[in-house]
Amino acid sequence: MLNENDTIEDVKNEVLYHVAKAAFEGNLEQIEATLPYEILPGNKPSYRCCVYKEREIIRERIMLAKNRNPNTGEPCHNTVQIIPAACENCPITRFTVTDNCQKCMGKKCMQACRFGAITMTRDKAYIDPSKCKECGQCYEACPYNAIVDIMRPCRRACPVDAIQVGEDGKVTINDEKCIRCGACIHACPFGAVTDSSRMIEVIEALKSDKPVYALVAPAAEGQFGRDITMESIRNGVKGLGFKDMVDVAIGADFVSDSEAKEWAEAYQQGKKMTTSCCPAFVHMIRRHFPELIDNISTTVSPMAATARLVKAMHKDAVCIFIGPCIAKKSEAGQDQEHPGDNADLVLTFEELNAMLRAKNITLEPCTMEEQNGSIHAKRYSNSGGVTKAVKQALMEQGTSAGVNVRQCNGAEECRKALFLMKAGKLPEDFIEGMSCEGGCVAGPGNILEEREYKRERDKQLANADDRTIQDTIEQFKEYEFSMHRK
């Protein structure tokens, strides 16, 4: 049951939990009709204008938890989705004149406006929303800071201008521009933007006789609480029905080794390149800087590398990636010609937590029996971690190339660096692109904010041994698979 003190995350997690529980029990048919009344009983609203709107929002969240578009009922094409019933409370007019306006004789706001949108009333300036083009010149010109910019948080957060506002005041997402980074999900204060889920398909795979493997991102260390290690997560996912768990740090070591070879070759040729680990960053290049597609590293991501290794080891394996990134959901399904070359489905930490709750599984503190992957791979999920790992791989390979890397922390820094590369003015040799500020550890699918679990994560990483990247490669040398995109 929800109440007025619940946050957006509480609402989302409660819906995911109930959908997961119904999926495990085989009771999904009526959940859209019954669940809104179960978690919002009575007639008194908790956080909206009326309980009927609240229930409609819950119903639409259930649809997204079942990977269904709330408007059409069709499978979601874009991972990032709008909840229509929740999107209506943001201001429509972006620039507004406040009472701080002195109605000064300079009329700098009027002079700055090129569209004739500003007039002087008896008390203050007035901006006509039908004429305003939201250029912001009046906002910059006002000497009293009397004009406020109340741009919608989701639009402000989007690094690629993929969010548009319709005449009804509700936003839509331009799929051709969206890079699936999830910045708008973090930004929306009403929870009107969220990610669709493939959780039911994962549960169906677990209930089948298929061998299903959990590929868990290194960002999981510290994410689930004090002394909850990768071994704790292994035990938990086995309780859900997974055959076993594989640490994606293993795949990250393979990526470092492959990237190092690619970087060394590109450096000798004088070719500038970008990393390919962050799917949102790759989406940004493909959709907004298509002339730079040939500059993307051909090395696959750690998720894909781990999936290929597991499928080389276990022919019929179904691979489920579990991490903090929602853009990975689109990466897993983007290669229709070669679907076996990547993870089959993706869960976020939020979705995994809901599934554990649904099966009454509590992760218990557990000492790591065996470390998987090097410490360099474990730090892949931090901004700058890929660069450090690839430089370590170069050193282990005996390559002395003094590569210079621009480490882009967040989508805005990525965009600026790509503009420089496009113009031929990038001073560095390579770009490490991370669309989330801080790296994957700050992804939108996390349970905790990075600052909340950083101490625990640092403690677990401090216990890692000094194995090298080549130690990991040597451990799995008998298995053959490609490290490059087709």
Secondary structure, DSSP 4 states (H G I P E B T S, - for coil): ---TT--HHHHHHHHHHHHHHHHHHT--TTHHHHHHHHHS-SS--SSSS-HHHHHHHHHHHHHHHTTB-TTT-SBPSSSEEE-GGG---S-S-SEEE-TT----TT-HHHHH-SSS-EEE-SSSEEE-TTT-----HHHHH-TT--EEE---HHHHH-TT--EEE-TTS-EEE-TTT-----HHHHH-TT--EEE---HHHHHHHHHSSS-EEEEE-GGGTTTTSTT--HHHHHHHHHHHT-SEEEETHHHHHHHHHHHHHHHHHHHHHT--EE--S-HHHHHHHHHH-GGGGGGB--BPPHHHHHHHHHHHHSTT-EEEEEES-SHHHHHHTS-SS-GGGS-SEEEEHHHHHHHHHHTT--------SS--S-HHHHGGGBTTHHHHHHHHHHHHTT------EEEEESHHHHHHHHHHHHTT---SSEEEEESSTTBGGG-TT-SS-HHHHHHHHHHHHHT-----HHHHHHHTTT-----B--
